[in-house]
Amino acid sequence: MPAAGRVEDAALPAPTSQPIGQPVAQARRRLLPVRAGLAVLGGAAVGLSFQPYGLWPLLLLGIPALTLAVRPSLVARTTAPMPGLDDGRRVKLRHSFWLGYLFGLAMLGIAINWIYVLGIWIAILLIAVESVFFGALGVALSLTARLRSWPVAAACCWVLVEFAYSRIPFGGFGWTRLAYAAVDTPLAGFLPFVGVTGLSFLVALLPQLLAWVLIGSGRRRRLVVAAAVAAVFVGGGAGLSLLPLAEAGGSVNVGIVQGNVPGRGIEALGRMRSVTNNHLSETVNLMTRVRLGQAPVPDFILWPENSTDIDPTADPITRATVQSAAEIAGRPILVGAVMNGPGEDERQTSALWWDPQRGILARYDKRNLVPFGEWIPFRRQLLPLLPILEKVGAQSVPGTKPGVLEVPVGNRTIKVGDAICFELAYDQTLYQVVRGGAQVLMVQSNNATYGGTGQIEQQFAITRARAMEARREISVATTNSVSGLIDARGRVILKTREFTAASAVVTMPIRTAITPAVVLAPWIDRALAAMGLLCCLLAALGGLQARSGQSRAVGEDGAGSTAGPDPAQPHALTSRPREGPT
């Protein structure tokens, strides 16, 4: 009979042909639906944080959800594989891409579904293409999870992705940057100092602390550290928002006119000249109230983008309409006009400073154009294939100079800064306007196509972010929604209703102070994006080195076989003592 404690031969496991890495792969596949669900829920949460929903606390859940969904540690914790045996890194990164892509689909499907007014297929295509950037984000977050300071690296990766999709393709579409969802948070107090990019970094960083607490050991200690860090940033942002504004050098009264349009969607402007006639009528209404003493006397009038749908220098009727409005007001009008040229079958979206006595004294041409809305990339090749693109009309040509108009206002000369609609999403365009000496800021927009959708409130939130960033008041005029005044702290002073004709006179301080963000934010943007890229490269290099070292160690130990445990190795055996009497 065997001696006590001896391992019974029958208890030895038989050799198996099942590879040791197979349980790891099986566990990974079992967890993929969980990861996918987490990614979709996280994307939906972030999408709902943007206007018109404005549920910004969901950022605290949605951002770490993607981080947790793509972390390799989920598989490692479940299966606890032996070092060197999990060689599925490439598959994991592929899964991380698709998890990030699902996150992007859910987020953008909620946040920018208003694109459907241009056509369902356009919305599907845009969301599908933009989600690729979030697929790349999933890969970046998975790679940098191995770094010691991965929460900071993860926030840098968010900035890197925002850097990319704000520029490519065709000039980018940076409409859903995290900062724009955070204008009502205490962190918004950092905007004048670190800009939109810096705020996006902070918004991405703080929720990572939640993931850091959940996945690490010593949770109580981590929770204390995370709470302290969050308190510093939240308290700091709240405190910075209370700092006094720089003194103004006088003021100017601006008459904001929202003339309304007869339709909605792509055909919103209605019949030719209708939009110009509507703005003439509302200008008459405004000046009637002024002469009755019901509103202050304006120094100039602000009309929106596309308040003339025909070039007023080429069409005598449109020219007479605008001139009549200027003469009735007795004040200059900043007119949003569609201008012919500079070449054949080309046009420009412009702002014209129209003086009642001297006509056009200054002009600004929109620099950031909407691809497939104002211009068509590869137009010659695409038009025969997609005839619907003919609705875009003549090819728009971007301007080349910042929107700063040095113009006479009464007995003084001031510099009026202007941004036209889509340009609000472009940092450099706004920074160049402020650095160019603009003393008051205007935004002209034609949102008529998107009336009744979330685009309206999203653009207003972006405008608020720009006001806080530059610490300047901004007057907004739109064709039919929403116009108003935002103060230098991002507070809404005046806001019109959609689908109505409205007008008002607002007083704007003349300011010349330039915030740190306007000067430093471009460098912060590049630095954080570069750090994100560097973190990804370092993590990838570290992973390659670790795998190479593990492969050498496995080869030296003679454990390269996948045929199962070697009975000659005691530590590899799964055995049990014989039960019963000896």
Beta strands, then each sheet from edge to edge (+ up, - down):
strand 1: 251-258
strand 2: 300-302
strand 3: 333-340
strand 4: 346-355
strand 5: 359-365
strand 6: 395-396
strand 7: 404-409
strand 8: 412-420
strand 9: 440-445
strand 10: 474-478
strand 11: 484-486
strand 12: 492-495
strand 13: 502-509
sheet 1: 5+ 4- 3+ 2+ 1+ 13-
sheet 2: 5+ 4- 6-
sheet 3: 7+ 8- 9- 10- 11+ 12-
end
